[in-house]
Amino acid sequence: MVLRNSIKVLSTNFSLVWKNMAYMLVVLAIFGGAVVWIGYDIVKTLSDGGFFVAFSEFWSKLYSYNTTEVGQKLVDLAGNAIDIIGQNLSALTPNIIGVCIGLFLIAVIFNAATLPNCEVLRGAMSSLTRVGFCGAYIRYFGRALLQGLIQTLIKLPFWAIIGVSGYFVLNLMSTGEIWGILAPMLFVLISMFVLSLESALLSCFVPYLVLHSDSVNKSFTEGVKVVSHRFWRTLSNIIVFVIFAFVVNFVCARYTFGASLLFTLPLTVVFINVIFMVNYYESQGMRFYLDPSNIMSPRKFAEHDRVKQSKFVI
């Protein structure tokens, strides 16, 4: 029910996808450009050390390798990069710190868009009110940044788990045993489950924030309490969505040389925000508009309305 209703709400508010696309491009142009500028010395050092020559050779022969050879080559490339950076660590330390801070800021600013997204959806779902994305972002800028910071800090351990699992998967791939063949699939499954778990934990955080106007910290704790009452149902819905999003992003990117990500990534972000809002409304037994002509009523309200209509007829 949550996924079906989310598709209807998304189709009604699809313009939000284009606004998120523009937002992502602006953020990447400003902060991504700064990160590239700060990291230029790192790239130059890797280039001088022959890393990119080895990577180009690996990429050109990628489809001629078997799974074990791919794993071994990737391990060798990672080791080569670490050795080159390690030999120049003292000179590159400021650049590495700057790149890490820049990437962290990009993550915070990307996550900060969740609040204006949910505010736009709140207006549409509660009363068909048109709320502008830019207006909501400016009006709640401070709260959005704090919400983005908290969200990013909570996500860091989950991303670390994915990174560590990727390291072990690479080592498994280089063994040549049966696990080496299954390792890529294992990594994808682990990543999808960890991302689903993270999204389920945060699913009621921002919806609570925009609907109750409480502090960011209180909204997080109350949101966790809300989702705990229907955690497994929320997790199962999000797992289905994550699988769908992974397939769409991967397949489209593969056949468009990555160009489709310009559209599919904003679509993924808006869709998961819609799922968060629909899940919260349904968990609290709240009515909401699917579109201008249809209202979704929880079962208890629908039964109450039927009783009132019966009394009126009688």
N, C-alpha and C positions, 0 to 999 in steps of 0.2 A: 504493500500500500504506500509506504513512504517513497519508494523509488518511482512508482507510477505517478503519484501526485507531484513529485519533484520534476518529472519530465514536463508535466502540464504547466507548472509554475515557471520553469525555465523557458518554455516556448513563449509564454506571455511576456517575459522580461528579458528577451534575448538581446536587446540593445545593450544590456549590461556587459555582455561579452566584448563588444567593440570598445567600450569605455575601459575595460580592464586591459585590452590589447594596447590601447594608447598609453595607459598608465605604465605598463611594463616596458614599453619602448622608451618612454621618457626616463624611467629609472635606470634602465640599462645604458642609455646614451650618456647620462650624467655620471652615475656611480660606476658603471661598468667601464667607461672610458678612463675614469680615475684609477681603477684597479689595474687596467692594462698598462697605464703610464707608470704606476708604482712598480708593477711586476716586470717591466721591460728588462731590467738588469738580470733578473732570474732567467728569463727566456734567452737572453743573449749568452749567458753563462752555459746554459744547457746546449745551445746551438754550437758554441765553441768547443764543447766537450764531445760533440758528435752524436748527441741524443736524437736529434730530429732526423739525421741520416739513417740511424738504426730504425727509428719509428717508421719512416717512409718505406724502408725495405720490408719491414714487417707488414705494413698495410697493403703494399702491392702484392704480397704473396699470401694474404690472409686466407683466401678460399682454397688454397692448395695445401694448407696445414690441416692435420687432424686435431681433435680436441686436446690431446696431450701436448702436442707441439705448440698450440696456441697458448695453453697455460704456461708452458716453460718459457716461451718468448716474452709473455707479459711479465712474468717474474723477473726475467733478465732485464727487461726495459725498466721496470720499477727499481731494481737494484742499481742499474746504471745511473738513473736520475738521482737516487739518494747519494751515491758515491760522488757524483759531480757537485751536487749542492754541498755535501759534507766537506769537500776539499776547499770550498769557498764560503764556508758558513759565516765566518766573522764579517766578511764584506757584505753578505747578502741578508744578514739578520734584520736590519731595518726594513728591507724590502719585504721579507717574509712576514714580519709583524704587520706591516702596512697592508699587504694583500689579505691577510686573515681578518684584520679589522674591517677592511672594505667589503669583503664577502659577508661578514656578519651584519654590517649595516644594510647591505642589499637585502639580506634575508629578513631583517626587521622591517624594512620599508615595504617589501612585498607582503609580509604578513599583516602589516598595518592596513592594507586594503580590505581585509575581512570585515572591519567595522563599517565602513561606508557601504560595502556590498550588502551587508545584512540590514543596514538602515534603509537602503533603497527597497529591499525585499519586504521589510516590515511595513513600509508605507503601502506597497502594492497588495500585500496579503491581508493586512488588517482592515484597510478602508479604501483601497484603490487610489490612494494618494500618490501623486507623482513626486518623488524625492530625487533631486539631482545628485549624481555621484560626487561631482566636484564640490557642490555645496555641503554635502554631508561630510566630506573629507576635511574641508576647511573648518567647518563648525566643530567637529570633534577631533581636530588634529592632535592635540595633546593626549587625549584618551586613546586615540588610534595608535600613536607611537608607543605608549605604555603597554597597550594590549599586544602590539606587534613584538615588543621586547619580551614580554612574559611568554608569548606563544613560541618565540624562537628559542628561548632558554629551555623551555619544556621539551622542544623538539630535538635539541642537541644530543641528549643521550640516545634517542632513537636513531638519529643519523649515525652516531658513533657505532651502534650495534650493526647497522648495515655496512659501515666501513670495515669493521673487524671481520664480519662474516665474508665480505669480499676478499679480504686478505687470505682467510683460510680456504676459500673456494679456489683461489688462484693456486695455492699450494696443492690442493687436491687434484686440480686439473693437470698439474705437472707430474703426478705420480704414475700415470699410465694405467691405473687400475680402474675397476668398474666405477668407483666413486668419481674418478676423473671425468668420465663421460656424463655422469649425472650431476656433476658440480654446478654447471651453469643453470640448470633447471632448479636446483636446490637454492641457489642464490636468488633467483627471481621469486621463488615461493617465500623465502625468508623476508625479502625486501617488501613484498606485497603485504605479508602479514604484519610486519612491524609498522609500515605506513598506515595500515588499517587500524591497528591498535592505537597509534598516536592520534589519528583523526577521531576515533570513537571517544577517546579520553577528552578531547577538546571540543566535541561536537555541540555541547550546550553552553559553552563559555560565552561566546559573542552573542548568540541569540538572547541569553539572559541579560547581557549587558544592554542591548538596544531596546529590549521590551520592558525592563524594570528600572533603567537609568540609575543603577547602583554603582558603587565604586568598582574599578577594574579588579581589584584584589578580591572583593566580596563576590563579584560576578563569577570569578573563576572557581572559588570554593563552592558556591551554590550550584554552578553548572555541573561540577563533578558529582555533587549529591543527586542532581536530577538524573544524569545519565546512568548513575549506579543502579537506579530502579529498573532500567530496561537496557542494561549494558549489552547483553548477548544479542538482543534483537537489533540494537544499533550497530553492533560490530558486524553482524551478518549482512546487514544492508550495505555497510561501507565496504566490506570485502567484495561483494558483487560489483559495486561501483569501481573499486580500485582495479579489479581484473579487467573490467570493460575499458577503463581509462588507459591502462597499460597497453592493451591490445590496439586501441585506436591510435594512441600516440606513437607506438612502435611501428605499426604497419604503415601509417601515413608518412612518418618520417623516413622510413626505409625507401619508399617509392617516390619521394619528392626531395631526397637528399637533405632532409631536415627543414625544408622551407615550410612545411605544414605545421610545424611546432608554433609558428607565429600565430596560428589560429587555435590549434588544439590545446595548447597550454592555458590561454585565458578561458577557453571553454571549460576545461577541467576545473580550474579555480572557481569559476562562477557556479558550476554544477555542484561541487562539494559544498559551497556556501548555501545553495538552495536546499540541499539535503539536510544540512544542519538546521535551517529554519523550519522546514516541514517536520522534521523529526521532533523538534522542540514543541511546535504547536500541537502536534498529535499527542505527545507525551503529557502535555498539560490539559488536554481536552478542550482546546481552543478552536473556535471556528476561524476559517481563513478562506480568502478568495483564491480559487485555482485560476480563474480568468474573470473578466468582467461579467460573465453570464452564469458562472457556477461557483457555489460556496460549498466548501467541504465542512460538514458537520460531524463531530464525534458521535458515536452511537447513542450516548445518553441524551444528547441534545436532539438527535433525530427522533428518538422514541418519544421525548417530551413534546416535540412539535406534532407528531402523529396523534398523540393523545389530545392535544389542544384542538387539532383539526376535527377529530372525532366528536369532541364535545360541541364544537361549533355546528357541525352537521346535525347532531341530535337536537 
